[in-house]
Structures are given as structure tokens and as C-alpha cells.
Amino acid sequence: MASFDSNKRNDIAWNYAIQGSSRSAIKCVFCEKTYHGGITRHKQHLIGEFKNVIQCPLCPPEVREEVKAFVDKKNVTRTQMNYEASMNLIDEDGEMGPPPPKTHKISSNSSSGSSTTARTVTKGPLNLCFSAKQQEKGKGDSGSGLEAKKILRNHAVNAFAAWMYDARLPFNCVNYKTFDKFIGVVGQYGPGMKSPRLPFNCVNYKTFDKFIEAVGQYGPGMKPPSYHEVRVTHLKKEVKKIDQIIEEHKVEWNKFGCSIMMDKWTGRNEKMIINVLVNSPRGSVFLESYDASNSSTDGSKMYSLFRKTIDKIGKKNVVQIVTDNASENVSTGMMMEAMYPHIYWTPCVAHYINLMFGDIFKENPYASFFTKAVK
């Protein structure tokens, strides 16, 4: 019972569970459903993506990520321990060291069947190279060095892909020879390596630190991620993950309604982009973006875009549209309120304040102060 209480304190999933009538019965604090299978099944219920386990539809994304990170860290730690244990059997010269004495008894019946004798069999160094499963089926043990390295590499590639997508790095960056050298340096340094001084702001992402740590956990000799892995395999996983988050937000849209927020801006390359975001009590989520560089953004175009977005979300789920107070948005907002009486158009307050300060700092003496502050 003491060990059970200790596990209950150490496992983060217990923060979102209630002990049922039996030890295996767990009640989810979000959907309030009771499952049998212990805390492991409850973690699968919160994370999702497991066969024969229904994902909790009310679990917040931050909780799902927290539990997933806890499980991943626990798996990596266990894998490292198994790998280090297997490597401890080999000395610096690459030869097997003296194994600990392991014996087991074998009983044999006498001819009369009334008595038994036991003989002790001592396992030698060769026995350490084979598990019971290997001897029976010829399959490798999941805790072997090769399997451990495979799991560690997959963890590292997954961390790299997450950083790559955050930093918007090109897919072909993995084809450069310098990238192979970079992976090698990180692996030799080990966990805890500080972010090297790479150009641009790609090192400022939190996912970069996780990538460095994951490669360091693998150690020297890691095979760098391939173009196919980052362009196909892990990209599909990331898309599936984002789709799953959006589906969770849709539950809140149907329940409480939502606000559509449209942000129009022009980048350094003179391209005009319109970002569409949706806000609800669950939070804000990016839905899609439109490239409006080659088309006008007059009232009719914005009206068509508004209607398309509302139809995609469901008009019964939309209660408000928020845009800046550009003339085409003002006219479009009025048209939308006439078309959908239950939807309100609201100009962005931040945009109003920005325009107010812009006008103020054009007047003296504020103009000179503003110019000096910018410099």
C-alpha cells in the first residue's frame, strides 16, 4: 500500500483522476467517466492516439501535452537505463566483463517418482547475450541496446521536426553536410548542451532546447533525420496533432459559441496576408490564412471571405466578428450584421489605440520625442 501511495504522488496523471471503488477503477475529472485499467489506461485516455482507448473530449490541450511529456520523459529515462545497463557489460577494450553469478535450480524426478533432486546451473557470459524470447523466437529484447538506440533516435527526430516546423526551416536543410556535423557535435557533448550561436532567431524557440537535449541523450553516432522523415513521416504526425487540437476547440464552439478574428498585414516581400483566427472560452486557435496579394480587398471580397469562414465554422456557432476599422471592413461588418442578425461586428480596440497614438506622435513636441525614442 505504501508503494501505491508513493506512485500516486509521483505520477502526474493522478492530478486529473479520482480513485474508484477498486484499485483499477479510475474516474476522469474532465469527462467524469470511470474506466478500469489503472492509471496507465487513464493516461492513454487523456493523451489519446491509443487503440481501444477512447480519448477524453474535454481534456484541455495543455493538460494533454503535460501528461504526454511526462510519459515520453519516463519512457526515455527507462530506455536510457536499459541501454546503460547493457553497455556496462562491456569494458573499454570491447570485451565482456565478468558477469554476476546467476544460478537457477532444475528439478528432476527419480525413476520411482517419489523423490526429486535439484542441480544448480550457472549462467556464463554467453547467456547474457540472449534473452528467453531470443532463444525461442529469435527476436531481440525490447530492452537491448539496439532497441534502446532506436527509441532514443525516434525521440530526437521527433523533437527536431517540432523545432523545424516552429522555426519554419526549409525541408532540405537536412541535406547539408554541415547539418550532419552539427548532429555529431551535439551527440558528443551530451545532454545539457547550450544552444550554439546559430544565425537568426531559430535558437529562441523552446522546441530547439528540447531537440538539443534529445540528441544529447542519444549520444555520439546518431544518424541525422532524413528528408523523408521531416517532409512526410513526422509532418503527417504534426498535421494530425493540430487537427486533433482544432477538433477539441470545435467542441467549445458548439457549446459556447465563438468569435472570428481577421488580421490583415503586409510582409517585407509586399505580400498581403489575411490570417483567420477563432476565439472561444477554450482559447484562440489559428484556422487558416489567405494570400490577398493578387486580388483586391474591397467590401465585396471581404464579404465573400467572411461568409466562407462562417459557413465553415457553422453560422449557429459564430456570435462575433472582429476586424480592424478599415473602410472595407466597416462596410462588410454592417452587411454581415444584416445577413446574420445574431452576429455582431466589432472593430479591434488595439487597432484604434494604435491609430490614436500614431496621430498624437505626428504633432509637436511629441514628434521629436518619438523620433529620438525610435532611434
C-alpha positions in Angstrom: 0.0 0.0 0.0 2.9 2.3 0.7 4.4 1.8 -2.7 0.9 2.5 -4.3 0.7 5.8 -2.4 4.2 6.7 -3.5 3.3 6.1 -7.1 0.2 8.1 -6.7 2.3 11.1 -5.6 4.8 10.7 -8.3 2.5 10.1 -11.3 1.2 13.4 -12.7 -1.9 11.8 -14.1 -3.3 11.5 -10.6 -3.9 15.2 -10.6 -6.7 14.6 -13.1 -8.1 11.4 -11.7 -10.2 10.1 -8.8 -9.7 6.7 -7.3 -12.7 4.5 -7.8 -14.1 1.7 -5.7 -11.3 -0.6 -6.7 -7.6 -0.1 -7.3 -8.0 -0.4 -11.1 -11.1 1.9 -11.3 -10.2 5.5 -12.3 -12.6 8.4 -12.7 -11.6 11.2 -15.1 -12.1 14.6 -13.6 -12.9 16.1 -17.0 -15.5 13.8 -18.6 -16.4 12.2 -15.3 -16.4 8.7 -16.8 -14.9 5.7 -14.9 -12.5 3.3 -16.6 -10.9 0.1 -15.4 -7.2 -0.5 -16.2 -5.4 1.7 -13.6 -3.5 5.0 -14.0 -1.8 3.8 -17.2 -5.1 3.5 -19.1 -6.2 6.9 -17.7 -3.0 8.5 -19.2 -3.9 6.9 -22.5 -7.4 8.2 -22.1 -6.1 11.8 -21.6 -3.4 11.7 -24.3 -5.4 9.8 -27.0 -3.9 8.2 -30.1 -4.1 4.7 -28.4 -6.1 1.8 -29.8 -9.1 0.5 -27.8 -8.9 3.6 -25.5 -11.4 6.5 -26.0 -9.8 9.9 -25.9 -11.2 12.4 -23.4 -13.1 15.0 -25.4 -13.0 17.6 -22.5 -9.3 17.3 -21.6 -7.6 20.8 -22.1 -4.7 20.8 -24.6 -2.2 22.0 -22.0 -3.1 19.0 -19.8 -2.8 16.6 -22.7 0.7 18.0 -23.5 1.7 17.8 -19.9 0.8 14.2 -19.5 2.3 13.3 -22.9 5.6 15.0 -21.9 5.6 13.1 -18.6 5.1 9.7 -20.3 7.7 10.5 -23.0 10.3 11.5 -20.4 9.5 8.4 -18.4 10.0 6.2 -21.5 13.2 7.9 -22.4 14.6 7.5 -18.9 13.7 3.8 -18.8 15.3 3.3 -22.3 18.5 5.1 -21.2 18.7 2.9 -18.1 18.3 -0.3 -20.2 20.9 0.8 -22.7 23.4 1.8 -20.0 22.8 -1.5 -18.2 23.6 -3.4 -21.4 26.7 -1.2 -22.1 28.1 -1.8 -18.6 28.6 -5.4 -19.5 31.3 -4.4 -22.0 34.7 -2.9 -20.9 36.8 -0.3 -22.6 38.5 -2.9 -24.8 35.2 -4.1 -26.1 35.4 -7.4 -24.2 32.7 -8.9 -22.0 33.4 -8.2 -18.3 32.8 -10.7 -15.6 29.1 -11.3 -15.3 27.3 -11.5 -11.9 26.8 -15.1 -10.9 23.3 -16.2 -11.8 22.0 -19.6 -10.9 18.7 -21.4 -11.1 17.7 -24.8 -10.0 16.3 -27.6 -12.2 14.3 -30.3 -10.6 14.4 -33.9 -12.0 12.2 -36.8 -11.0 13.7 -40.0 -9.9 12.8 -43.3 -11.5 10.4 -44.1 -8.7 8.8 -40.7 -8.9 8.8 -40.4 -5.1 11.8 -38.1 -4.7 13.4 -35.2 -6.6 16.9 -33.9 -6.9 18.0 -30.4 -7.7 21.0 -29.4 -9.6 22.3 -25.8 -10.0 23.1 -24.4 -13.4 25.4 -21.4 -13.6 24.9 -18.9 -16.4 28.0 -17.8 -18.2 28.9 -14.7 -20.3 27.3 -16.1 -23.4 23.9 -16.4 -21.7 23.9 -12.6 -21.2 23.7 -12.1 -25.0 20.4 -13.9 -25.3 17.1 -13.5 -23.7 14.4 -16.1 -23.4 12.5 -14.6 -26.2 15.6 -14.7 -28.5 16.2 -18.3 -27.8 12.5 -19.2 -28.5 11.7 -17.0 -31.5 15.0 -15.3 -32.4 13.5 -11.8 -31.7 15.5 -9.1 -29.9 14.6 -8.0 -26.4 12.9 -4.6 -26.2 15.5 -3.5 -23.6 18.5 -4.3 -25.7 21.0 -1.7 -26.8 19.8 -1.6 -30.4 16.2 -1.2 -29.5 17.1 1.5 -26.9 19.0 3.4 -29.5 16.1 3.1 -31.9 13.7 4.6 -29.4 16.1 7.4 -28.5 16.7 8.3 -32.1 12.9 8.4 -32.8 12.5 10.7 -29.8 15.3 13.0 -31.1 14.0 13.1 -34.7 10.5 14.0 -33.4 12.0 16.8 -31.3 13.9 18.1 -34.3 10.8 18.0 -36.5 8.9 20.0 -33.9 11.6 22.7 -33.8 11.9 22.7 -37.6 8.2 23.4 -38.1 8.2 26.1 -35.4 11.2 27.9 -36.9 9.9 27.4 -40.4 13.2 25.9 -41.6 13.2 24.5 -45.2 12.9 20.8 -45.5 16.2 20.5 -47.5 18.2 21.8 -44.6 18.8 18.2 -43.5 20.7 17.5 -46.8 23.6 19.8 -46.0 26.8 18.1 -44.8 27.2 20.8 -42.1 24.0 19.5 -40.6 25.5 16.0 -40.1 28.5 17.6 -38.3 26.1 19.6 -36.1 24.3 16.5 -35.0 27.6 14.8 -34.3 28.9 17.6 -32.1 25.7 17.7 -30.0 25.8 13.9 -29.6 29.4 14.0 -28.3 28.7 16.9 -25.9 25.7 15.1 -24.3 22.6 16.3 -22.6 22.6 19.9 -21.2 24.5 21.4 -24.2 23.7 25.1 -24.5 22.2 26.4 -27.7 25.0 27.1 -30.2 25.2 30.6 -31.8 23.3 29.7 -35.0 22.2 32.6 -37.1 18.7 34.1 -37.0 16.2 33.5 -34.3 15.7 29.8 -34.7 17.5 29.2 -31.4 14.9 31.2 -29.5 12.2 28.5 -29.8 11.7 26.3 -26.8 11.5 23.3 -29.1 15.2 23.9 -30.0 16.2 23.2 -26.4 14.2 20.0 -26.4 15.9 19.0 -29.7 19.4 19.6 -28.3 18.6 17.6 -25.1 17.1 14.7 -27.1 20.2 14.4 -29.4 22.5 14.6 -26.4 20.5 11.8 -24.7 21.2 9.6 -27.7 24.9 10.3 -27.6 27.6 10.0 -30.4 26.9 8.3 -33.7 23.2 9.3 -34.2 22.0 9.1 -37.8 20.7 12.6 -38.7 17.0 12.9 -39.7 16.3 12.3 -43.4 14.4 14.4 -45.8 11.6 11.9 -46.0 11.3 11.8 -42.2 10.8 15.5 -41.8 8.9 16.0 -45.0 6.5 13.1 -44.8 6.6 10.9 -41.7 6.7 13.5 -38.9 4.9 16.2 -40.8 1.9 13.9 -41.1 2.0 13.3 -37.3 2.2 17.1 -36.7 -0.8 17.7 -39.0 -2.8 15.0 -37.2 -1.9 16.6 -33.9 -3.0 20.1 -35.0 -6.3 18.7 -36.4 -6.9 17.0 -33.1 -6.4 20.3 -31.2 -8.9 22.0 -33.6 -11.4 19.3 -33.1 -11.2 19.9 -29.3 -11.8 23.6 -29.9 -14.8 22.8 -32.1 -16.5 21.2 -29.1 -16.3 24.5 -27.3 -17.6 26.4 -30.4 -20.7 24.2 -30.5 -21.3 24.6 -26.8 -20.5 28.3 -26.1 -20.1 29.9 -29.5 -17.0 31.7 -30.8 -15.6 34.9 -32.3 -13.9 35.2 -35.7 -10.8 37.4 -35.7 -9.3 38.6 -39.0 -5.9 40.1 -39.1 -4.7 41.7 -42.4 -1.0 42.6 -42.8 1.7 43.1 -45.4 5.1 41.4 -45.1 8.5 42.6 -46.2 8.0 40.9 -49.5 5.0 43.1 -50.1 2.6 40.1 -49.8 -0.7 40.8 -48.2 -1.9 38.0 -45.9 -5.2 37.7 -44.1 -5.0 35.5 -41.0 -8.2 33.9 -39.7 -8.3 33.0 -36.0 -11.2 31.7 -33.9 -11.6 32.6 -30.2 -13.7 30.8 -27.6 -13.5 30.1 -23.8 -11.1 27.3 -24.8 -8.7 29.9 -26.2 -7.6 31.2 -29.6 -6.6 28.9 -32.5 -5.3 29.7 -36.0 -7.7 28.4 -38.6 -6.3 29.4 -42.0 -4.8 32.3 -44.0 -5.4 33.8 -47.4 -2.9 35.4 -49.8 -4.6 38.6 -51.0 -1.6 39.9 -52.9 -3.0 39.4 -56.3 -6.6 40.4 -55.6 -8.3 43.5 -54.2 -9.7 43.6 -50.6 -12.7 45.7 -51.2 -16.0 45.3 -49.4 -17.4 42.6 -51.7 -14.2 40.5 -51.4 -14.1 40.7 -47.7 -17.9 39.9 -47.5 -17.2 36.7 -49.6 -14.4 35.8 -47.2 -16.5 36.4 -44.1 -19.3 34.2 -45.4 -16.9 31.4 -46.4 -15.4 31.4 -42.9 -18.8 31.5 -41.2 -20.1 28.6 -43.3 -17.0 26.5 -42.5 -17.5 27.0 -38.7 -21.3 27.0 -38.7 -23.4 30.2 -38.5 -25.1 29.0 -35.3 -21.7 28.8 -33.6 -20.5 32.3 -34.5 -21.5 35.3 -32.3 -19.0 37.9 -33.2 -16.6 39.1 -35.9 -13.6 41.2 -35.0 -11.5 43.2 -37.6 -9.6 46.4 -37.8 -11.6 49.6 -38.7 -10.5 49.9 -42.4 -13.3 51.2 -44.6 -13.9 47.9 -46.4 -14.2 46.1 -43.1 -16.7 48.6 -41.7 -19.0 48.2 -44.7 -18.6 44.5 -44.7 -19.4 44.3 -40.9 -22.6 46.1 -41.5 -23.5 43.8 -44.3 -22.8 40.7 -42.1 -25.0 42.1 -39.3 -27.8 42.5 -41.8 -27.3 39.0 -43.2 -26.9 37.3 -39.8 -28.9 39.2 -37.1 -27.3 37.2 -34.2 -23.7 38.0 -35.3 -22.1 41.3 -34.2 -19.2 43.1 -35.9 -16.7 44.7 -33.5 -13.7 46.9 -34.5 -10.4 45.9 -32.9 -9.6 48.2 -29.9 -5.9 47.7 -30.3 -6.1 49.0 -33.9 -8.0 52.1 -32.7 -5.4 52.8 -30.0 -2.5 52.3 -32.5 -4.1 54.9 -34.8 -4.7 57.3 -31.9 -1.0 57.2 -30.9 0.1 57.5 -34.5 -1.8 60.7 -34.8 -0.6 62.0 -31.5 3.1 61.4 -32.3 2.8 63.3 -35.5 2.3 66.6 -33.6 5.0 68.6 -31.9 6.6 68.4 -29.4 5.7 64.6 -29.3 7.0 64.0 -32.8 10.6 64.9 -31.9 10.5 62.7 -28.7 9.1 59.8 -30.7 11.8 60.1 -33.3 14.6 60.1 -30.7 13.0 57.1 -28.9 12.8 55.1 -32.1 16.5 55.7 -32.8 
